[in-house]
Amino acid sequence: MFVGVFCKEKLMRDVGIGVVGLGRLGLVHAQNIVKRVKNGRLVAVCDMNEELARATAEELGGRWYTEIEDMLEDRDIDAVCIVTPTAYHVEPIEKTVEAGKPFFCEKPLASNLEDTVYLAGLIEDSGLLCQIGFNRRFDPEYMRAKEIIDSGEIGKPVYYEGISRDPFPPPLWACDPAKGGGLFIDMLLHDFDLARFLMGDEVDSVFANETNLVIDGGDINRFADNVTATLRFKGGALGNCHASMHAEYGYDIRHEVYGERGRIIVDTTSRLNVSLASREGGVCKPYTYHREDNIPHFMFRFGESYANEMGVFVDTVLNGGESLVTARDALEAFRISLAAVESAGRHELIRLGETKKGLG
């Protein structure tokens, strides 16, 4: 069990953090550490792009590095935030574990099953604190939905639905199942993690479909602009997920858990946010409908969740306790995504234990 980090023989009063990888989310995490995370202190940033590393350090404060080995030798760094591209997670995780520092790592843990299994085992064996960046678990609305489900108000969950629709495509390389994983991994990984989180159960099998009807994917292997995945949980509950990359009306994120006595929905598009229907309470809507011109994109919709997850990480480093989102969680969500990729390619149902070691 992780029991906290001591520095200079005294319990730390803040956590000095080094951020590795300064792409879009890397910058978000670095900014949050500086501006929004209590007891978090940005000591340094690291990126192979020297100009970017230098400019970010000048903007936010702290030192800059181009090699993680050099950054890890910085004695002021108590913890590490790893936000490199997924295909480049293995080396920084290995080096951070070797340095014995707790770390936050963006999802997915790795870009293939073999590396994900390896890293999950490495992290568990190390005993170090590792928190995975499934930020929706830290969004206030999903946290409230989880509380309601766990309270028993809707009864036993029997069905899960997840909808994730982007207003525009990701970079085309991310749409290749052999590289970024396509929509099943690049996007639905969040929905599969929420399925485990909200339903409180593991997925047993997946049957998935993919199609390309709207967007020109060029020469990308198995390019799909819409995908679906039907889930069966080990306890017998069912689920469906849909992902798309051409929702021009805005960032459309919706999730429902239907139970034996009611249902709960978290909905971005209606701006009701969380609505509950149960036998005892009828229909409860915290907000009434009002017209909005745009649905906020994920950086705005989930902005609070990014700050919250980093705040929880820092608090856990300071005060001890178990990670709320572990490497094992990352592995299980990835297994579901990989099963969906295989199912859509083979046109058959895939049991979770039958997935191959790679993508494609």
Secondary structure, 3 states (H helix, E strand, C coil): CCCCCEECCEECCCEEEEEECCCHHHHHHHHHHHHCCCCEEEEEEECCCHHHHHHHHHHHCCEEECCHHHHHCCCCCCEEEECCCHHHCHHHHHHHHHHCCCEEECCCCCCCHHHHHHHHHHHHHHCCCEEECCHHHHCHHHHHHHHHHHHCCCCCEEEEEEEEECCCCCCHHHHCCCCCCHHHHHCHHHHHHHHHHHHCCCEEEEEEEEECCCCCCCCCCCCCCEEEEEEEECCCCEEEEEEECCCCCECEEEEEEEECCEEEEEECCCCCEEEEEECCCEEECCCCCCCCCCECCHHHHCHHHHHHHHHHHHHHHHHCCCCCCCHHHHHHHHHHHHHHHHHHHHCCCEEHHHCCCCCC
